[in-house]
Amino acid sequence: MMNIRIALLDMNNNHANQGFKNIKELSEAFRRGSRENISIESFDVRSKNQVPDIEDFDIFISSGGPGNPHKEGLEWERKYTDFLDSIYGYNKSHDRKKYLFLICHSFQVASIHWELGKICKRESSSFGVIPIYKTQEAKDEFLFENLQEPFYGVDSRSFQFIEPNHRRFEKLGMKIMAMENIHPHLNIERAVMAIRFSDEIFGTQFHPEASPEAMIENLRDEKNKNVVIENIGMQKYIETLDNIDKGHLIATRAQILPRFLQFAKNNLLTIA
């Protein structure tokens, strides 16, 4: 029986975070539902400088996290960008590929590293459940196949990706797969929300791992509730709860990461 090895990269820098717990839950559900021998190992990238050796794993999921995605001269940053280049280069020269999913902070770091556009600080932090719009290039994207237009995802960011360098995208063969909402009354550019970096590497600015139940529980905790209301206001807080209650996140969580894992496994089994 084949062994498949999954590495989970924790980018939270020792901050408490529901997202990484959700990633572990989805990975464990995938392991339990598979007949193959699947192992899962976690790496604390930013606080312990732990980056997996790509030779030791088949599938990688790199989480979101707080702070500035631009380099600040820290040891983990060099290790992490070397890791990105190693996977990208490995896949160009090997039949049996490595599969990588990048979420939020990881997505921003990769976009900066590959010089894909402008990643800048927002005027105010964004938090909530937002509509996400597929691009024309995403019409055949299997990770979005059964999602409505627009679909919904959890958005939590102080930085954003705008002004994509389309020549750079074309040169590297990368494609923008989703954008944020249009703001007809505001003079601001729409942010990039998802990129297919290669056949094996995909990334989202939003959080496809978000659990509706866990998010509601967190938002209704009195301490968390007060922090969120202070940051985004009561109206946005109520709107976020309402969007979760409407079931907007169920399909996003059930499809994107599970489909990515299944796709990776199927291809790994094809080229054992």
CORNORSUL-V812094 format. One record per pair of residues at least 6 apart in sequence whose ideal C-beta (glycine too) atoms are under 7 Angstrom apart, sorted by the first residue. I is the first residue (numbers start at 1). J is the second residue. D is the distance in Angstrom with one decimal. If there is no record, write none. Layout:
BEGIN
{{I,J,D} {I,J,D}}
END
This chain:
BEGIN
{{1,36,6.1} {1,37,5.6} {2,36,5.1} {2,37,7.0} {2,269,6.3} {2,272,5.9} {3,37,4.7} {3,39,6.9} {4,36,5.4} {4,38,4.9} {4,58,5.3} {4,59,6.8} {4,265,6.0} {4,268,5.9} {5,39,5.2} {5,56,6.6} {5,57,4.4} {5,58,5.2} {6,27,5.8} {6,38,6.5} {6,39,6.9} {6,40,4.7} {6,57,6.7} {6,59,4.6} {7,41,5.7} {7,43,6.2} {7,52,4.1} {7,57,4.2} {7,60,4.9} {8,23,5.9} {8,24,6.4} {8,27,6.4} {8,40,6.5} {8,42,4.6} {8,43,6.9} {8,61,5.4} {9,43,5.2} {9,45,5.2} {9,60,6.4} {9,61,6.9} {9,62,4.0} {9,63,6.4} {10,20,5.2} {10,42,5.9} {10,43,6.5} {10,44,5.1} {10,45,6.2} {10,63,5.7} {11,45,5.4} {11,46,5.8} {11,62,6.3} {11,63,4.8} {11,64,6.5} {11,65,3.5} {11,105,5.0} {11,106,5.6} {12,20,5.9} {12,63,6.5} {12,65,4.5} {12,66,6.9} {13,46,3.9} {13,47,5.3} {13,65,5.8} {13,66,6.4} {13,67,6.5} {14,47,4.5} {15,66,5.3} {18,214,5.4} {18,218,6.0} {19,63,5.7} {19,64,5.2} {19,207,5.6} {19,209,5.9} {19,210,7.0} {20,63,4.9} {22,209,4.1} {22,210,6.2} {22,211,5.0} {22,214,6.6} {23,61,5.6} {23,63,5.8} {23,209,4.8} {26,209,5.9} {26,257,5.1} {26,258,6.5} {27,40,5.2} {27,61,6.9} {28,40,6.9} {30,258,6.4} {30,261,4.7} {31,38,4.2} {31,40,6.2} {34,265,6.8} {36,265,7.0} {43,50,4.1} {43,51,6.4} {43,52,5.4} {44,50,5.0} {45,51,5.9} {45,76,5.4} {45,80,6.1} {46,65,6.6} {46,76,5.2} {49,75,5.0} {49,76,4.8} {49,79,6.2} {51,79,4.3} {51,80,5.9} {51,83,5.0} {52,60,6.9} {54,83,6.8} {54,86,5.0} {54,87,5.6} {54,90,6.1} {54,98,5.7} {58,98,6.6} {58,99,6.8} {58,268,5.6} {59,99,4.7} {59,261,6.6} {59,264,4.8} {60,98,7.0} {60,99,6.9} {60,100,4.5} {61,101,4.8} {62,100,6.9} {62,102,5.1} {62,103,6.5} {62,106,3.7} {63,103,5.5} {63,106,6.4} {64,103,4.8} {64,104,3.0} {64,105,4.8} {64,106,6.8} {64,207,6.1} {65,105,4.0} {69,105,5.9} {69,108,3.7} {69,109,4.9} {69,112,5.9} {69,119,5.9} {69,159,5.8} {70,112,6.2} {71,77,4.9} {80,109,6.6} {81,113,4.8} {84,110,5.6} {84,113,5.9} {87,98,4.8} {87,100,5.3} {87,201,6.8} {88,198,6.7} {88,201,6.9} {90,98,5.5} {91,97,4.9} {91,98,6.1} {91,198,6.4} {91,200,5.3} {95,271,5.4} {96,268,6.9} {96,271,4.6} {97,200,4.7} {97,267,6.6} {98,200,6.5} {99,200,5.0} {99,264,3.7} {100,200,6.7} {100,201,4.6} {101,202,5.6} {101,203,7.0} {101,257,6.7} {101,260,5.3} {102,110,5.2} {102,203,3.5} {103,204,5.9} {103,207,6.2} {103,209,6.9} {104,157,6.5} {104,205,6.1} {104,207,6.2} {106,203,7.0} {107,203,4.0} {107,204,6.1} {107,205,5.5} {108,119,5.2} {108,159,5.8} {108,161,6.5} {110,197,6.9} {110,203,6.1} {111,117,6.5} {111,119,5.9} {111,161,5.5} {111,195,6.9} {112,119,5.2} {114,172,6.5} {115,165,6.7} {115,168,5.8} {116,164,6.1} {116,165,5.9} {116,168,5.7} {116,169,6.3} {116,174,6.8} {117,161,5.7} {117,162,6.7} {117,163,5.3} {117,164,3.9} {117,165,5.2} {117,192,6.9} {118,162,5.3} {118,163,4.2} {119,159,5.8} {119,161,5.1} {120,159,6.6} {120,160,6.5} {120,162,6.8} {121,158,6.2} {121,159,5.5} {122,157,6.9} {122,158,5.9} {122,159,6.5} {122,160,5.2} {125,157,6.9} {125,158,4.6} {125,231,6.4} {126,155,5.1} {126,157,5.3} {127,155,6.7} {127,156,5.1} {127,228,6.7} {127,231,6.6} {127,232,5.3} {128,155,6.0} {128,232,6.8} {128,236,5.8} {128,239,6.7} {128,240,4.3} {129,152,5.4} {129,154,5.9} {129,240,5.4} {129,243,3.8} {129,244,6.0} {129,248,5.7} {129,249,6.4} {130,152,6.8} {130,153,6.7} {130,155,4.5} {130,180,6.7} {130,181,6.4} {131,150,3.8} {131,152,5.9} {131,181,5.4} {132,150,5.6} {132,151,5.6} {132,152,6.7} {132,153,5.1} {132,178,5.1} {132,180,6.8} {132,193,5.2} {132,206,6.1} {133,150,4.8} {133,178,6.3} {133,179,5.2} {133,181,7.0} {134,144,5.7} {134,149,5.9} {134,177,6.8} {134,178,5.6} {135,176,5.4} {135,177,5.9} {135,178,6.3} {135,179,6.2} {137,175,4.6} {137,176,6.5} {137,177,6.3} {138,144,5.6} {138,177,4.2} {138,178,6.3} {141,177,5.5} {141,196,6.9} {142,259,6.5} {142,263,7.0} {143,202,6.5} {143,256,5.2} {143,259,5.3} {143,260,6.1} {146,251,6.9} {146,255,5.9} {147,251,5.7} {147,252,6.7} {147,255,6.3} {151,251,6.7} {151,252,5.9} {152,243,6.5} {152,248,3.6} {152,249,6.1} {152,252,6.2} {153,206,3.4} {153,207,6.4} {153,208,6.3} {153,252,5.2} {154,206,6.1} {154,207,4.2} {154,210,3.9} {154,215,6.8} {154,249,6.7} {155,206,5.3} {156,207,6.6} {157,205,6.6} {160,191,4.2} {161,191,5.7} {161,192,4.3} {161,205,6.4} {162,189,4.5} {162,191,5.6} {163,189,6.5} {164,176,6.1} {164,192,5.8} {169,175,6.7} {169,176,6.9} {173,198,6.9} {174,195,6.0} {174,196,6.6} {174,197,5.2} {175,195,6.9} {175,196,4.7} {176,192,5.5} {176,195,5.9} {177,194,4.2} {177,195,6.2} {177,196,5.4} {178,193,4.2} {178,194,3.7} {179,190,4.9} {179,192,6.3} {179,193,5.7} {180,190,5.2} {180,191,4.6} {180,193,5.4} {182,190,6.3} {191,205,6.7} {192,205,6.6} {193,204,6.6} {193,205,4.6} {193,206,5.7} {194,203,6.7} {194,204,4.7} {194,205,6.8} {195,203,5.1} {196,202,5.5} {197,203,6.1} {202,260,6.4} {208,252,5.5} {208,253,6.6} {208,256,3.8} {208,257,5.4} {209,253,6.7} {209,257,5.7} {210,249,5.8} {210,253,6.2} {211,253,6.4} {212,244,5.0} {212,249,4.5} {212,250,6.2} {215,244,5.9} {216,241,6.8} {216,244,5.5} {218,224,5.2} {219,225,6.2} {219,228,6.4} {219,240,6.8} {219,241,6.1} {228,237,5.4} {229,237,5.0}}
END
